[in-house]
């Protein structure tokens, strides 16, 4: 029988480059990763695909999912709901897949309460100045939202202590290699 897969939480302030880092190894067959697609009420960014990047829903649909207990965790982040659909996560882990959640700090806290053995990783930027540059660089949102994301980023940076590993994304390949090593070691050995 397959060994149960890991539950991996990756957090980090918006703009830190989580997606770019994860893309480097998401399809590496050795790591047996499955990405948990979140549900959100925020509007899709250009190029984002429903069911791939997120399940894009309205507030009513999201609130129904909360009420029906369909979410492993959820939060409100700068005016929108984000949450992890429960369906799939356990099934995939029981099949031996390592399920990766890319979620923010409130969500991670909820996951740790329910699954204390979750492997938690926080990605930090090389500096807050660099983070601001990255957030502004990719933003399609109004200045008010950018400001809220920056304020939230500072708050999130105070939470690194509650994660098992903190990895700096100064160099994408290096950050990806470090996370790969962490995942491989946790696959081989129970810590
Ligand atoms: P963005 O709008 O930039 O895609 O995401 C904003 C923040 O929400 C990011 O920090 C992202 O990791 C987080 N996030 C995405 N999906 C979820 C989720 O399902 N639950 C929680 N708690 N946070 C999420």
Boltz pocket constraint, residues with backbone or C-beta under 6 A from the ligand:
constraints:
  - pocket:
      binder: B
      contacts: [[A, 10], [A, 11], [A, 12], [A, 13], [A, 14], [A, 15], [A, 38], [A, 39], [A, 42], [A, 73], [A, 74], [A, 75], [A, 77], [A, 82], [A, 83], [A, 84], [A, 102], [A, 103], [A, 104], [A, 105], [A, 106], [A, 107], [A, 108]]
      max_distance: 6.0
